[in-house]
Amino acid sequence: MQQVDASGTTINVLISQNSKMSRYELGTPTQVSIINPTTIQPSGVKVDSAEDIDSIDLVNIPNNKSFSTFAKIMNL
């Protein structure tokens, strides 16, 4: 799987470690986990609403883009 579009939903879609995910769109998740992805960039991550997020795991995002990815998730 390379793309997830769960926008407009409340489901959590957890991607596996070392995934080749390039697009990751979520609606109103309670958990976000991106660990050791090989291809995802902050521009490929979108969350409709971060208000219900209880936990975020961002580990080893390529090119030191963890903070940019966090900012995209939190809509900062």
mmCIF file as gemmi writes it, N, C-alpha and C atoms, coordinates in Angstrom:
data_model
loop_
_atom_site.group_PDB
_atom_site.id
_atom_site.type_symbol
_atom_site.label_atom_id
_atom_site.label_alt_id
_atom_site.label_comp_id
_atom_site.label_asym_id
_atom_site.label_entity_id
_atom_site.label_seq_id
_atom_site.pdbx_PDB_ins_code
_atom_site.Cartn_x
_atom_site.Cartn_y
_atom_site.Cartn_z
_atom_site.occupancy
_atom_site.B_iso_or_equiv
_atom_site.pdbx_formal_charge
_atom_site.auth_seq_id
_atom_site.auth_asym_id
_atom_site.pdbx_PDB_model_num
ATOM 1 N N . MET Axp A 1 ? 0.849 -1.173 0 1 0 ? 1 A 1
ATOM 2 C CA . MET Axp A 1 ? 0 0 0 1 0 ? 1 A 1
ATOM 3 C C . MET Axp A 1 ? 0.897 1.238 0 1 0 ? 1 A 1
ATOM 4 N N . GLN Axp A 2 ? 0.566 2.197 -0.863 1 0 ? 2 A 1
ATOM 5 C CA . GLN Axp A 2 ? 1.364 3.41 -0.944 1 0 ? 2 A 1
ATOM 6 C C . GLN Axp A 2 ? 0.593 4.656 -0.57 1 0 ? 2 A 1
ATOM 7 N N . GLN Axp A 3 ? -0.748 4.58 -0.579 1 0 ? 3 A 1
ATOM 8 C CA . GLN Axp A 3 ? -1.555 5.753 -0.252 1 0 ? 3 A 1
ATOM 9 C C . GLN Axp A 3 ? -2.742 5.357 0.616 1 0 ? 3 A 1
ATOM 10 N N . VAL Axp A 4 ? -3.063 6.223 1.572 1 0 ? 4 A 1
ATOM 11 C CA . VAL Axp A 4 ? -4.245 6.051 2.412 1 0 ? 4 A 1
ATOM 12 C C . VAL Axp A 4 ? -5.023 7.347 2.367 1 0 ? 4 A 1
ATOM 13 N N . ASP Axp A 5 ? -6.315 7.247 2.078 1 0 ? 5 A 1
ATOM 14 C CA . ASP Axp A 5 ? -7.182 8.423 2.149 1 0 ? 5 A 1
ATOM 15 C C . ASP Axp A 5 ? -8.37 8.064 3.029 1 0 ? 5 A 1
ATOM 16 N N . ALA Axp A 6 ? -8.25 8.382 4.307 1 0 ? 6 A 1
ATOM 17 C CA . ALA Axp A 6 ? -9.323 8.145 5.263 1 0 ? 6 A 1
ATOM 18 C C . ALA Axp A 6 ? -9.884 9.477 5.733 1 0 ? 6 A 1
ATOM 19 N N . SER Axp A 7 ? -9.729 10.516 4.901 1 0 ? 7 A 1
ATOM 20 C CA . SER Axp A 7 ? -10.26 11.827 5.271 1 0 ? 7 A 1
ATOM 21 C C . SER Axp A 7 ? -11.775 11.742 5.386 1 0 ? 7 A 1
ATOM 22 N N . GLY Axp A 8 ? -12.317 12.553 6.26 1 0 ? 8 A 1
ATOM 23 C CA . GLY Axp A 8 ? -13.753 12.54 6.484 1 0 ? 8 A 1
ATOM 24 C C . GLY Axp A 8 ? -14.231 11.412 7.386 1 0 ? 8 A 1
ATOM 25 N N . THR Axp A 9 ? -13.292 10.656 7.981 1 0 ? 9 A 1
ATOM 26 C CA . THR Axp A 9 ? -13.668 9.55 8.862 1 0 ? 9 A 1
ATOM 27 C C . THR Axp A 9 ? -13.068 9.77 10.252 1 0 ? 9 A 1
ATOM 28 N N . THR Axp A 10 ? -13.42 8.897 11.176 1 0 ? 10 A 1
ATOM 29 C CA . THR Axp A 10 ? -12.832 8.947 12.518 1 0 ? 10 A 1
ATOM 30 C C . THR Axp A 10 ? -11.961 7.726 12.773 1 0 ? 10 A 1
ATOM 31 N N . ILE Axp A 11 ? -11.668 6.94 11.734 1 0 ? 11 A 1
ATOM 32 C CA . ILE Axp A 11 ? -10.873 5.724 11.953 1 0 ? 11 A 1
ATOM 33 C C . ILE Axp A 11 ? -9.389 6.047 12.049 1 0 ? 11 A 1
ATOM 34 N N . ASN Axp A 12 ? -8.664 5.181 12.742 1 0 ? 12 A 1
ATOM 35 C CA . ASN Axp A 12 ? -7.204 5.257 12.811 1 0 ? 12 A 1
ATOM 36 C C . ASN Axp A 12 ? -6.647 4.284 11.785 1 0 ? 12 A 1
ATOM 37 N N . VAL Axp A 13 ? -5.705 4.734 10.991 1 0 ? 13 A 1
ATOM 38 C CA . VAL Axp A 13 ? -5.021 3.872 10.04 1 0 ? 13 A 1
ATOM 39 C C . VAL Axp A 13 ? -3.549 3.913 10.397 1 0 ? 13 A 1
ATOM 40 N N . LEU Axp A 14 ? -3.049 2.837 10.994 1 0 ? 14 A 1
ATOM 41 C CA . LEU Axp A 14 ? -1.658 2.78 11.403 1 0 ? 14 A 1
ATOM 42 C C . LEU Axp A 14 ? -0.856 2.099 10.306 1 0 ? 14 A 1
ATOM 43 N N . ILE Axp A 15 ? 0.174 2.768 9.834 1 0 ? 15 A 1
ATOM 44 C CA . ILE Axp A 15 ? 0.99 2.185 8.778 1 0 ? 15 A 1
ATOM 45 C C . ILE Axp A 15 ? 2.131 1.399 9.401 1 0 ? 15 A 1
ATOM 46 N N . SER Axp A 16 ? 2.564 0.371 8.713 1 0 ? 16 A 1
ATOM 47 C CA . SER Axp A 16 ? 3.615 -0.489 9.263 1 0 ? 16 A 1
ATOM 48 C C . SER Axp A 16 ? 4.973 0.211 9.214 1 0 ? 16 A 1
ATOM 49 N N . GLN Axp A 17 ? 5.872 -0.243 10.057 1 0 ? 17 A 1
ATOM 50 C CA . GLN Axp A 17 ? 7.229 0.305 10.063 1 0 ? 17 A 1
ATOM 51 C C . GLN Axp A 17 ? 7.893 0.038 8.72 1 0 ? 17 A 1
ATOM 52 N N . ASN Axp A 18 ? 8.748 0.958 8.312 1 0 ? 18 A 1
ATOM 53 C CA . ASN Axp A 18 ? 9.492 0.856 7.051 1 0 ? 18 A 1
ATOM 54 C C . ASN Axp A 18 ? 8.574 0.824 5.829 1 0 ? 18 A 1
ATOM 55 N N . SER Axp A 19 ? 7.409 1.439 5.941 1 0 ? 19 A 1
ATOM 56 C CA . SER Axp A 19 ? 6.469 1.434 4.826 1 0 ? 19 A 1
ATOM 57 C C . SER Axp A 19 ? 6.95 2.339 3.696 1 0 ? 19 A 1
ATOM 58 N N . LYS Axp A 20 ? 6.406 2.104 2.526 1 0 ? 20 A 1
ATOM 59 C CA . LYS Axp A 20 ? 6.699 2.933 1.363 1 0 ? 20 A 1
ATOM 60 C C . LYS Axp A 20 ? 5.535 3.88 1.092 1 0 ? 20 A 1
ATOM 61 N N . MET Axp A 21 ? 4.814 4.246 2.156 1 0 ? 21 A 1
ATOM 62 C CA . MET Axp A 21 ? 3.674 5.146 2.057 1 0 ? 21 A 1
ATOM 63 C C . MET Axp A 21 ? 4.128 6.503 1.54 1 0 ? 21 A 1
ATOM 64 N N . SER Axp A 22 ? 3.399 7.04 0.555 1 0 ? 22 A 1
ATOM 65 C CA . SER Axp A 22 ? 3.738 8.362 0.037 1 0 ? 22 A 1
ATOM 66 C C . SER Axp A 22 ? 2.646 9.392 0.321 1 0 ? 22 A 1
ATOM 67 N N . ARG Axp A 23 ? 1.429 8.931 0.602 1 0 ? 23 A 1
ATOM 68 C CA . ARG Axp A 23 ? 0.321 9.844 0.916 1 0 ? 23 A 1
ATOM 69 C C . ARG Axp A 23 ? -0.477 9.248 2.067 1 0 ? 23 A 1
ATOM 70 N N . TYR Axp A 24 ? -0.698 10.046 3.11 1 0 ? 24 A 1
ATOM 71 C CA . TYR Axp A 24 ? -1.337 9.559 4.337 1 0 ? 24 A 1
ATOM 72 C C . TYR Axp A 24 ? -2.311 10.629 4.797 1 0 ? 24 A 1
ATOM 73 N N . GLU Axp A 25 ? -3.591 10.463 4.484 1 0 ? 25 A 1
ATOM 74 C CA . GLU Axp A 25 ? -4.615 11.441 4.826 1 0 ? 25 A 1
ATOM 75 C C . GLU Axp A 25 ? -5.607 10.817 5.798 1 0 ? 25 A 1
ATOM 76 N N . LEU Axp A 26 ? -5.829 11.502 6.917 1 0 ? 26 A 1
ATOM 77 C CA . LEU Axp A 26 ? -6.736 11.017 7.943 1 0 ? 26 A 1
ATOM 78 C C . LEU Axp A 26 ? -7.776 12.077 8.245 1 0 ? 26 A 1
ATOM 79 N N . GLY Axp A 27 ? -8.911 11.655 8.751 1 0 ? 27 A 1
ATOM 80 C CA . GLY Axp A 27 ? -9.975 12.579 9.113 1 0 ? 27 A 1
ATOM 81 C C . GLY Axp A 27 ? -9.764 13.15 10.5 1 0 ? 27 A 1
ATOM 82 N N . THR Axp A 28 ? -10.336 12.487 11.504 1 0 ? 28 A 1
ATOM 83 C CA . THR Axp A 28 ? -10.212 12.92 12.895 1 0 ? 28 A 1
ATOM 84 C C . THR Axp A 28 ? -9.705 11.731 13.71 1 0 ? 28 A 1
ATOM 85 N N . PRO Axp A 29 ? -8.422 11.412 13.598 1 0 ? 29 A 1
ATOM 86 C CA . PRO Axp A 29 ? -7.89 10.241 14.297 1 0 ? 29 A 1
ATOM 87 C C . PRO Axp A 29 ? -7.676 10.505 15.78 1 0 ? 29 A 1
ATOM 88 N N . THR Axp A 30 ? -7.507 9.418 16.546 1 0 ? 30 A 1
ATOM 89 C CA . THR Axp A 30 ? -7.119 9.534 17.945 1 0 ? 30 A 1
ATOM 90 C C . THR Axp A 30 ? -5.658 9.137 18.124 1 0 ? 30 A 1
ATOM 91 N N . GLN Axp A 31 ? -5.088 8.498 17.111 1 0 ? 31 A 1
ATOM 92 C CA . GLN Axp A 31 ? -3.703 8.048 17.181 1 0 ? 31 A 1
ATOM 93 C C . GLN Axp A 31 ? -3.066 8.171 15.799 1 0 ? 31 A 1
ATOM 94 N N . VAL Axp A 32 ? -1.83 8.656 15.767 1 0 ? 32 A 1
ATOM 95 C CA . VAL Axp A 32 ? -1.065 8.724 14.526 1 0 ? 32 A 1
ATOM 96 C C . VAL Axp A 32 ? 0.293 8.08 14.799 1 0 ? 32 A 1
ATOM 97 N N . SER Axp A 33 ? 0.68 7.151 13.947 1 0 ? 33 A 1
ATOM 98 C CA . SER Axp A 33 ? 1.949 6.455 14.131 1 0 ? 33 A 1
ATOM 99 C C . SER Axp A 33 ? 2.648 6.331 12.785 1 0 ? 33 A 1
ATOM 100 N N . ILE Axp A 34 ? 3.792 6.997 12.667 1 0 ? 34 A 1
ATOM 101 C CA . ILE Axp A 34 ? 4.617 6.906 11.463 1 0 ? 34 A 1
ATOM 102 C C . ILE Axp A 34 ? 6.027 6.591 11.947 1 0 ? 34 A 1
ATOM 103 N N . ILE Axp A 35 ? 6.447 5.342 11.758 1 0 ? 35 A 1
ATOM 104 C CA . ILE Axp A 35 ? 7.725 4.887 12.296 1 0 ? 35 A 1
ATOM 105 C C . ILE Axp A 35 ? 8.602 4.344 11.171 1 0 ? 35 A 1
ATOM 106 N N . ASN Axp A 36 ? 9.757 4.95 11.02 1 0 ? 36 A 1
ATOM 107 C CA . ASN Axp A 36 ? 10.742 4.537 10.013 1 0 ? 36 A 1
ATOM 108 C C . ASN Axp A 36 ? 10.162 4.427 8.605 1 0 ? 36 A 1
ATOM 109 N N . PRO Axp A 37 ? 9.418 5.424 8.143 1 0 ? 37 A 1
ATOM 110 C CA . PRO Axp A 37 ? 8.922 5.333 6.768 1 0 ? 37 A 1
ATOM 111 C C . PRO Axp A 37 ? 10.096 5.535 5.805 1 0 ? 37 A 1
ATOM 112 N N . THR Axp A 38 ? 9.977 4.992 4.612 1 0 ? 38 A 1
ATOM 113 C CA . THR Axp A 38 ? 11.088 5.127 3.671 1 0 ? 38 A 1
ATOM 114 C C . THR Axp A 38 ? 10.851 6.231 2.648 1 0 ? 38 A 1
ATOM 115 N N . THR Axp A 39 ? 9.599 6.628 2.404 1 0 ? 39 A 1
ATOM 116 C CA . THR Axp A 39 ? 9.363 7.6 1.338 1 0 ? 39 A 1
ATOM 117 C C . THR Axp A 39 ? 8.489 8.789 1.712 1 0 ? 39 A 1
ATOM 118 N N . ILE Axp A 40 ? 7.736 8.737 2.781 1 0 ? 40 A 1
ATOM 119 C CA . ILE Axp A 40 ? 6.768 9.809 3.054 1 0 ? 40 A 1
ATOM 120 C C . ILE Axp A 40 ? 7.468 11.13 3.378 1 0 ? 40 A 1
ATOM 121 N N . GLN Axp A 41 ? 6.888 12.206 2.897 1 0 ? 41 A 1
ATOM 122 C CA . GLN Axp A 41 ? 7.352 13.558 3.151 1 0 ? 41 A 1
ATOM 123 C C . GLN Axp A 41 ? 6.216 14.319 3.843 1 0 ? 41 A 1
ATOM 124 N N . PRO Axp A 42 ? 6.517 15.419 4.535 1 0 ? 42 A 1
ATOM 125 C CA . PRO Axp A 42 ? 5.451 16.18 5.203 1 0 ? 42 A 1
ATOM 126 C C . PRO Axp A 42 ? 4.32 16.589 4.26 1 0 ? 42 A 1
ATOM 127 N N . SER Axp A 43 ? 4.634 16.875 3.018 1 0 ? 43 A 1
ATOM 128 C CA . SER Axp A 43 ? 3.598 17.273 2.059 1 0 ? 43 A 1
ATOM 129 C C . SER Axp A 43 ? 2.604 16.143 1.767 1 0 ? 43 A 1
ATOM 130 N N . GLY Axp A 44 ? 2.961 14.907 2.071 1 0 ? 44 A 1
ATOM 131 C CA . GLY Axp A 44 ? 2.08 13.769 1.838 1 0 ? 44 A 1
ATOM 132 C C . GLY Axp A 44 ? 1.214 13.415 3.025 1 0 ? 44 A 1
ATOM 133 N N . VAL Axp A 45 ? 1.299 14.205 4.11 1 0 ? 45 A 1
ATOM 134 C CA . VAL Axp A 45 ? 0.546 13.922 5.333 1 0 ? 45 A 1
ATOM 135 C C . VAL Axp A 45 ? -0.506 14.999 5.537 1 0 ? 45 A 1
ATOM 136 N N . LYS Axp A 46 ? -1.743 14.572 5.821 1 0 ? 46 A 1
ATOM 137 C CA . LYS Axp A 46 ? -2.818 15.539 6.066 1 0 ? 46 A 1
ATOM 138 C C . LYS Axp A 46 ? -3.785 14.953 7.086 1 0 ? 46 A 1
ATOM 139 N N . VAL Axp A 47 ? -4.177 15.767 8.055 1 0 ? 47 A 1
ATOM 140 C CA . VAL Axp A 47 ? -5.178 15.383 9.042 1 0 ? 47 A 1
ATOM 141 C C . VAL Axp A 47 ? -6.244 16.471 9.036 1 0 ? 47 A 1
ATOM 142 N N . ASP Axp A 48 ? -7.504 16.073 8.846 1 0 ? 48 A 1
ATOM 143 C CA . ASP Axp A 48 ? -8.591 17.059 8.81 1 0 ? 48 A 1
ATOM 144 C C . ASP Axp A 48 ? -8.709 17.81 10.129 1 0 ? 48 A 1
ATOM 145 N N . SER Axp A 49 ? -8.654 17.063 11.247 1 0 ? 49 A 1
ATOM 146 C CA . SER Axp A 49 ? -8.769 17.686 12.57 1 0 ? 49 A 1
ATOM 147 C C . SER Axp A 49 ? -7.898 16.927 13.561 1 0 ? 49 A 1
ATOM 148 N N . ALA Axp A 50 ? -7.078 17.674 14.303 1 0 ? 50 A 1
ATOM 149 C CA . ALA Axp A 50 ? -6.183 17.066 15.284 1 0 ? 50 A 1
ATOM 150 C C . ALA Axp A 50 ? -6.749 17.124 16.699 1 0 ? 50 A 1
ATOM 151 N N . GLU Axp A 51 ? -7.976 17.603 16.86 1 0 ? 51 A 1
ATOM 152 C CA . GLU Axp A 51 ? -8.509 17.842 18.206 1 0 ? 51 A 1
ATOM 153 C C . GLU Axp A 51 ? -8.71 16.585 19.04 1 0 ? 51 A 1
ATOM 154 N N . ASP Axp A 52 ? -8.857 15.411 18.426 1 0 ? 52 A 1
ATOM 155 C CA . ASP Axp A 52 ? -9.075 14.182 19.188 1 0 ? 52 A 1
ATOM 156 C C . ASP Axp A 52 ? -7.828 13.307 19.316 1 0 ? 52 A 1
ATOM 157 N N . ILE Axp A 53 ? -6.687 13.775 18.836 1 0 ? 53 A 1
ATOM 158 C CA . ILE Axp A 53 ? -5.469 12.964 18.882 1 0 ? 53 A 1
ATOM 159 C C . ILE Axp A 53 ? -4.975 12.819 20.325 1 0 ? 53 A 1
ATOM 160 N N . ASP Axp A 54 ? -4.822 11.561 20.746 1 0 ? 54 A 1
ATOM 161 C CA . ASP Axp A 54 ? -4.295 11.239 22.076 1 0 ? 54 A 1
ATOM 162 C C . ASP Axp A 54 ? -2.802 10.935 22.033 1 0 ? 54 A 1
ATOM 163 N N . SER Axp A 55 ? -2.329 10.382 20.904 1 0 ? 55 A 1
ATOM 164 C CA . SER Axp A 55 ? -0.908 10.047 20.814 1 0 ? 55 A 1
ATOM 165 C C . SER Axp A 55 ? -0.404 10.187 19.384 1 0 ? 55 A 1
ATOM 166 N N . ILE Axp A 56 ? 0.854 10.619 19.298 1 0 ? 56 A 1
ATOM 167 C CA . ILE Axp A 56 ? 1.536 10.75 18.01 1 0 ? 56 A 1
ATOM 168 C C . ILE Axp A 56 ? 2.914 10.125 18.155 1 0 ? 56 A 1
ATOM 169 N N . ASP Axp A 57 ? 3.228 9.187 17.27 1 0 ? 57 A 1
ATOM 170 C CA . ASP Axp A 57 ? 4.563 8.599 17.212 1 0 ? 57 A 1
ATOM 171 C C . ASP Axp A 57 ? 5.146 8.924 15.843 1 0 ? 57 A 1
ATOM 172 N N . LEU Axp A 58 ? 6.164 9.76 15.813 1 0 ? 58 A 1
ATOM 173 C CA . LEU Axp A 58 ? 6.88 10.095 14.584 1 0 ? 58 A 1
ATOM 174 C C . LEU Axp A 58 ? 8.338 9.729 14.803 1 0 ? 58 A 1
ATOM 175 N N . VAL Axp A 59 ? 8.801 8.716 14.107 1 0 ? 59 A 1
ATOM 176 C CA . VAL Axp A 59 ? 10.155 8.228 14.33 1 0 ? 59 A 1
ATOM 177 C C . VAL Axp A 59 ? 10.896 8.132 13.003 1 0 ? 59 A 1
ATOM 178 N N . ASN Axp A 60 ? 12.042 8.793 12.947 1 0 ? 60 A 1
ATOM 179 C CA . ASN Axp A 60 ? 12.956 8.659 11.819 1 0 ? 60 A 1
ATOM 180 C C . ASN Axp A 60 ? 12.314 9.026 10.478 1 0 ? 60 A 1
ATOM 181 N N . ILE Axp A 61 ? 11.651 10.177 10.431 1 0 ? 61 A 1
ATOM 182 C CA . ILE Axp A 61 ? 11.092 10.661 9.173 1 0 ? 61 A 1
ATOM 183 C C . ILE Axp A 61 ? 12.267 11.054 8.27 1 0 ? 61 A 1
ATOM 184 N N . PRO Axp A 62 ? 12.239 10.691 6.97 1 0 ? 62 A 1
ATOM 185 C CA . PRO Axp A 62 ? 13.371 10.978 6.082 1 0 ? 62 A 1
ATOM 186 C C . PRO Axp A 62 ? 13.738 12.462 6.044 1 0 ? 62 A 1
ATOM 187 N N . ASN Axp A 63 ? 15.023 12.707 5.859 1 0 ? 63 A 1
ATOM 188 C CA . ASN Axp A 63 ? 15.567 14.063 5.695 1 0 ? 63 A 1
ATOM 189 C C . ASN Axp A 63 ? 15.279 14.968 6.883 1 0 ? 63 A 1
ATOM 190 N N . ASN Axp A 64 ? 15.192 14.394 8.081 1 0 ? 64 A 1
ATOM 191 C CA . ASN Axp A 64 ? 14.989 15.174 9.298 1 0 ? 64 A 1
ATOM 192 C C . ASN Axp A 64 ? 13.744 16.047 9.225 1 0 ? 64 A 1
ATOM 193 N N . LYS Axp A 65 ? 12.638 15.485 8.731 1 0 ? 65 A 1
ATOM 194 C CA . LYS Axp A 65 ? 11.394 16.228 8.548 1 0 ? 65 A 1
ATOM 195 C C . LYS Axp A 65 ? 10.344 15.904 9.612 1 0 ? 65 A 1
ATOM 196 N N . SER Axp A 66 ? 10.761 15.403 10.761 1 0 ? 66 A 1
ATOM 197 C CA . SER Axp A 66 ? 9.803 15.032 11.804 1 0 ? 66 A 1
ATOM 198 C C . SER Axp A 66 ? 8.985 16.218 12.3 1 0 ? 66 A 1
ATOM 199 N N . PHE Axp A 67 ? 9.624 17.373 12.536 1 0 ? 67 A 1
ATOM 200 C CA . PHE Axp A 67 ? 8.866 18.526 13.025 1 0 ? 67 A 1
ATOM 201 C C . PHE Axp A 67 ? 7.901 19.035 11.958 1 0 ? 67 A 1
ATOM 202 N N . SER Axp A 68 ? 8.331 19.075 10.711 1 0 ? 68 A 1
ATOM 203 C CA . SER Axp A 68 ? 7.437 19.508 9.628 1 0 ? 68 A 1
ATOM 204 C C . SER Axp A 68 ? 6.235 18.576 9.517 1 0 ? 68 A 1
ATOM 205 N N . THR Axp A 69 ? 6.468 17.278 9.691 1 0 ? 69 A 1
ATOM 206 C CA . THR Axp A 69 ? 5.377 16.303 9.649 1 0 ? 69 A 1
ATOM 207 C C . THR Axp A 69 ? 4.426 16.535 10.827 1 0 ? 69 A 1
ATOM 208 N N . PHE Axp A 70 ? 4.994 16.758 12.021 1 0 ? 70 A 1
ATOM 209 C CA . PHE Axp A 70 ? 4.176 17.058 13.198 1 0 ? 70 A 1
ATOM 210 C C . PHE Axp A 70 ? 3.316 18.302 12.958 1 0 ? 70 A 1
ATOM 211 N N . ALA Axp A 71 ? 3.903 19.352 12.394 1 0 ? 71 A 1
ATOM 212 C CA . ALA Axp A 71 ? 3.175 20.59 12.113 1 0 ? 71 A 1
ATOM 213 C C . ALA Axp A 71 ? 2.034 20.346 11.133 1 0 ? 71 A 1
ATOM 214 N N . LYS Axp A 72 ? 2.245 19.492 10.123 1 0 ? 72 A 1
ATOM 215 C CA . LYS Axp A 72 ? 1.176 19.175 9.168 1 0 ? 72 A 1
ATOM 216 C C . LYS Axp A 72 ? 0.034 18.424 9.863 1 0 ? 72 A 1
ATOM 217 N N . ILE Axp A 73 ? 0.394 17.478 10.723 1 0 ? 73 A 1
ATOM 218 C CA . ILE Axp A 73 ? -0.627 16.706 11.443 1 0 ? 73 A 1
ATOM 219 C C . ILE Axp A 73 ? -1.461 17.607 12.347 1 0 ? 73 A 1
ATOM 220 N N . MET Axp A 74 ? -0.793 18.508 13.038 1 0 ? 74 A 1
ATOM 221 C CA . MET Axp A 74 ? -1.479 19.384 13.984 1 0 ? 74 A 1
ATOM 222 C C . MET Axp A 74 ? -2.073 20.632 13.328 1 0 ? 74 A 1
ATOM 223 N N . ASN Axp A 75 ? -1.945 20.736 12.008 1 0 ? 75 A 1
ATOM 224 C CA . ASN Axp A 75 ? -2.485 21.881 11.252 1 0 ? 75 A 1
ATOM 225 C C . ASN Axp A 75 ? -1.945 23.208 11.781 1 0 ? 75 A 1
ATOM 226 N N . LEU Axp A 76 ? -0.633 23.259 12.03 1 0 ? 76 A 1
ATOM 227 C CA . LEU Axp A 76 ? 0.003 24.479 12.538 1 0 ? 76 A 1
ATOM 228 C C . LEU Axp A 76 ? 0.407 25.384 11.396 1 0 ? 76 A 1
